[in-house]
């Protein structure tokens, strides 16, 4: 996913893009990717896509765009969007949980998007004990899914069947939520957020997820945050890229140290 930005950012920009900044400072290309994005714009140490860690997107796209190229993690951008225009616009401390064929998180603390020292903040799913890596498998491998339903549509079938009272589907959703709650609780206990936002593709079935997720978090956590469904859906990542652009504009405009005009002296 790409978004045209109003100005170039200071992070994750290659030397070639930096060299062109003087002539193209009014725009940039921003890309959202899965995995932890390091200071070079690569997902070199953790990504769910095999072989993706060796791909240098910034260098690849520098040859195609006459503007700076910036790469950021999609969960982090979605968290930024939810605080800006979404379900957590009234909060400064937010855990955003992406629910879908993969599970991820974005963190906002004291109103600031947290990337961590190497860009890996929120990548708690890398720890197998929290069970995020295998949580979607409960939905994909649910007994009773028709052979005509492809792997990419199995979860949607299970959620719909659970609404209709299908026993195996309801059990699959329950197991998914319990696994989702383990990693979410770890983040809640670490960060003590005001709000947990459940986003991603599975948030379309928040009516089946939120209440059992709240019950699990109440059992696991010391203090219970509010748990809300995303209000931005598929637009959250693109809106997060736009918000990051506007933040860069604010930084450039108000931290440039422009001198004020000197009033003329009276004689």
C-alpha positions as CSV (number, residue, x, y, z in Angstrom):
1,X,0.0,0.0,0.0
2,X,1.3,3.4,-0.9
3,X,0.3,7.0,0.0
4,X,1.5,10.3,-1.4
5,X,2.8,12.4,1.4
6,X,2.9,16.2,1.7
7,X,6.6,16.1,2.7
8,X,9.4,13.7,3.2
9,X,10.1,12.1,6.6
10,X,13.4,12.0,8.4
11,X,13.4,8.3,9.1
12,X,13.7,5.2,6.8
13,X,15.0,7.3,3.8
14,X,17.8,6.0,1.7
15,X,20.9,8.1,0.8
16,X,19.6,8.4,-2.8
17,X,16.2,9.7,-1.7
18,X,17.9,12.1,0.7
19,X,20.0,13.5,-2.0
20,X,16.9,14.4,-4.0
21,X,15.1,16.0,-1.1
22,X,16.0,19.5,-1.9
23,X,14.2,19.3,-5.2
24,X,11.2,17.2,-4.1
25,X,10.5,18.1,-0.5
26,X,6.8,18.6,-1.2
27,X,6.0,14.9,-1.6
28,X,7.2,11.4,-0.8
29,X,6.0,7.8,-1.3
30,X,5.1,6.0,1.9
31,X,4.7,2.2,2.0
32,X,3.1,0.1,4.6
33,X,4.5,-3.4,5.1
34,X,4.1,-6.4,7.4
35,X,6.9,-7.0,9.9
36,X,9.2,-4.9,12.0
37,X,10.7,-2.0,10.0
38,X,14.3,-1.1,11.0
39,X,16.1,2.3,10.4
40,X,17.0,1.3,6.8
41,X,13.4,0.7,5.8
42,X,13.8,-3.1,5.8
43,X,12.1,-5.9,7.6
44,X,15.4,-7.6,8.1
45,X,14.9,-9.3,11.5
46,X,11.2,-10.2,11.7
47,X,8.6,-10.6,9.0
48,X,5.8,-13.1,8.4
49,X,6.7,-13.2,4.7
50,X,9.4,-15.7,3.7
51,X,12.3,-14.0,1.9
52,X,11.0,-10.6,2.5
53,X,13.7,-9.7,5.0
54,X,16.3,-9.4,2.2
55,X,14.2,-7.0,0.1
56,X,15.4,-3.4,0.1
57,X,12.1,-1.6,-0.9
58,X,13.6,1.9,-0.4
59,X,16.5,1.2,-2.9
60,X,14.1,-0.5,-5.3
61,X,11.6,2.3,-5.4
62,X,14.2,5.1,-5.3
63,X,14.8,4.3,-9.0
64,X,11.1,4.7,-9.8
65,X,10.0,7.7,-7.7
66,X,11.5,11.2,-7.9
67,X,10.8,11.8,-4.2
68,X,11.8,10.3,-0.9
69,X,10.6,6.8,-0.1
70,X,9.5,5.9,3.5
71,X,8.5,2.5,4.8
72,X,6.5,1.8,8.0
73,X,4.8,-1.1,9.6
74,X,1.1,-1.4,8.8
75,X,0.0,-2.0,12.4
76,X,1.8,1.1,13.6
77,X,0.1,3.2,10.9
78,X,-3.3,1.7,11.8
79,X,-2.8,2.6,15.4
80,X,-1.9,6.1,14.5
81,X,-5.1,6.4,12.4
82,X,-7.4,5.1,15.1
83,X,-6.1,7.7,17.5
84,X,-6.5,10.4,14.9
85,X,-9.8,9.7,13.3
86,X,-11.0,6.4,14.7
87,X,-12.1,4.5,17.7
88,X,-9.5,5.9,20.1
89,X,-9.6,9.6,19.3
90,X,-10.2,10.4,22.9
91,X,-7.2,8.4,24.3
92,X,-3.4,8.9,24.6
93,X,-2.5,5.4,25.6
94,X,-3.6,2.8,23.1
95,X,-2.9,-0.8,22.2
96,X,-4.1,-1.5,18.6
97,X,-4.5,-5.2,17.9
98,X,-4.7,-6.3,14.2
99,X,-6.9,-9.4,13.9
100,X,-6.7,-11.2,10.6
101,X,-4.8,-14.0,8.8
102,X,-1.9,-12.7,10.9
103,X,-2.0,-11.0,14.3
104,X,0.0,-7.8,15.1
105,X,0.0,-4.7,17.3
106,X,0.7,-1.0,17.3
107,X,1.3,1.0,20.4
108,X,0.7,4.6,21.2
109,X,1.9,5.8,24.6
110,X,1.4,9.4,25.9
111,X,0.0,10.3,22.5
112,X,3.2,9.2,20.7
113,X,3.5,6.2,18.3
114,X,6.1,3.9,19.7
115,X,8.5,2.2,17.3
116,X,11.2,1.1,19.8
117,X,15.0,1.3,19.4
118,X,15.0,-1.0,16.3
119,X,11.4,-0.6,15.1
120,X,10.1,-3.8,16.7
121,X,7.9,-2.3,19.4
122,X,4.6,-4.3,19.6
123,X,6.0,-7.4,17.9
124,X,4.9,-9.6,20.7
125,X,3.6,-12.2,18.3
126,X,7.2,-13.3,17.7
127,X,7.0,-15.0,21.1
128,X,5.3,-18.3,20.5
129,X,4.1,-18.6,24.1
130,X,1.6,-15.8,23.5
131,X,-0.1,-18.0,20.8
132,X,-0.7,-15.2,18.3
133,X,1.2,-17.0,15.5
134,X,-1.3,-19.9,15.4
135,X,-4.5,-18.2,16.6
136,X,-6.0,-17.8,13.1
137,X,-5.6,-21.5,12.5
138,X,-8.5,-22.2,14.8
139,X,-10.8,-20.5,12.2
140,X,-9.1,-21.9,9.1
141,X,-9.1,-25.5,10.4
142,X,-12.6,-25.4,11.8
143,X,-14.5,-28.7,11.2
144,X,-17.4,-28.3,8.8
145,X,-16.0,-25.7,6.5
146,X,-17.1,-26.7,3.0
147,X,-14.5,-27.8,0.5
148,X,-15.8,-25.1,-1.8
149,X,-14.6,-22.4,0.6
150,X,-11.0,-21.4,0.0
151,X,-8.4,-20.9,2.8
152,X,-8.7,-17.1,2.5
153,X,-12.5,-17.2,3.1
154,X,-12.6,-19.9,5.8
155,X,-12.6,-17.4,8.7
156,X,-15.5,-15.4,7.2
157,X,-17.5,-18.7,6.8
158,X,-16.7,-19.6,10.4
159,X,-17.8,-16.2,11.8
160,X,-21.0,-16.4,9.8
161,X,-21.7,-20.0,10.9
162,X,-21.0,-19.0,14.6
163,X,-23.7,-16.3,14.3
164,X,-26.1,-19.0,13.2
165,X,-25.3,-21.2,16.1
166,X,-23.0,-23.7,14.4
167,X,-21.3,-25.5,17.4
168,X,-17.9,-26.2,15.9
169,X,-17.7,-22.6,14.5
170,X,-18.6,-21.1,17.9
171,X,-15.9,-23.3,19.5
172,X,-13.4,-22.2,16.9
173,X,-14.2,-18.5,17.5
174,X,-13.8,-19.1,21.3
175,X,-10.4,-20.7,20.9
176,X,-9.3,-17.9,18.6
177,X,-10.3,-15.2,21.1
178,X,-8.6,-17.0,24.0
179,X,-5.3,-17.1,22.0
180,X,-5.8,-13.5,21.0
181,X,-6.3,-12.5,24.6
182,X,-3.0,-13.9,25.8
183,X,-0.8,-11.5,23.8
184,X,-3.3,-8.7,24.3
185,X,-3.1,-9.2,28.0
186,X,0.7,-9.2,28.0
187,X,0.6,-5.8,26.3
188,X,-2.1,-4.4,28.6
189,X,-0.1,-5.5,31.7
190,X,3.0,-3.9,30.3
191,X,1.6,-0.6,29.1
192,X,-1.6,-0.1,31.1
193,X,-3.5,1.5,28.1
194,X,-6.7,3.4,28.3
195,X,-8.1,1.7,25.2
196,X,-7.5,-1.6,23.3
197,X,-8.7,-1.3,19.7
198,X,-9.5,-4.5,17.8
199,X,-8.9,-3.9,14.1
200,X,-7.9,-5.7,10.9
201,X,-10.1,-7.8,8.7
202,X,-11.6,-9.8,11.6
203,X,-12.9,-6.6,13.2
204,X,-15.8,-6.9,10.8
205,X,-16.9,-9.7,13.2
206,X,-16.3,-7.7,16.3
207,X,-19.8,-8.6,17.5
208,X,-18.5,-12.1,18.1
209,X,-15.1,-11.1,19.4
210,X,-15.3,-8.1,21.7
211,X,-17.4,-9.5,24.6
212,X,-15.4,-12.8,25.0
213,X,-12.2,-10.8,24.6
214,X,-13.3,-8.5,27.4
215,X,-14.0,-11.4,29.6
216,X,-10.6,-13.0,29.0
217,X,-8.8,-9.7,29.7
218,X,-10.8,-9.2,32.9
219,X,-9.5,-12.6,34.0
220,X,-5.9,-12.0,33.0
221,X,-5.3,-8.3,33.7
222,X,-4.9,-6.2,36.8
223,X,-6.8,-3.2,35.4
224,X,-9.3,-3.5,32.6
225,X,-9.0,-1.1,29.7
226,X,-11.8,-0.2,27.4
227,X,-12.0,-2.6,24.4
228,X,-13.4,-1.1,21.2
229,X,-13.7,-2.2,17.6
230,X,-12.0,-0.2,14.9
231,X,-14.2,2.3,13.1
232,X,-11.9,2.8,10.1
233,X,-11.7,-0.8,8.8
234,X,-9.6,-1.2,5.7
235,X,-8.9,2.6,5.5
236,X,-6.9,2.6,8.7
237,X,-3.4,2.0,7.2
238,X,-3.7,4.6,4.5
239,X,-5.1,7.1,7.0
240,X,-2.2,6.4,9.3
241,X,0.2,7.1,6.5
242,X,-1.5,10.4,5.9
243,X,-1.3,11.3,9.6
244,X,2.4,10.5,9.7
245,X,2.8,12.9,6.7
246,X,1.0,15.7,8.5
247,X,3.1,15.1,11.6
248,X,6.2,15.6,9.4
249,X,4.7,18.8,8.1
250,X,4.2,20.1,11.6
251,X,7.7,19.2,12.5
252,X,9.2,21.0,9.5
253,X,7.0,24.1,9.9
254,X,7.3,24.6,13.6
255,X,10.8,23.4,14.4
256,X,12.7,25.0,11.6
257,X,13.7,28.0,13.7
258,X,12.5,30.6,11.3
259,X,13.4,34.1,12.5
260,X,10.6,36.7,12.9
261,X,10.8,39.9,10.9
262,X,12.4,42.8,12.8
263,X,10.2,45.8,13.3
264,X,11.6,49.0,11.8
265,X,13.1,51.4,14.2
266,X,11.4,54.7,14.9
267,X,13.5,57.8,14.4
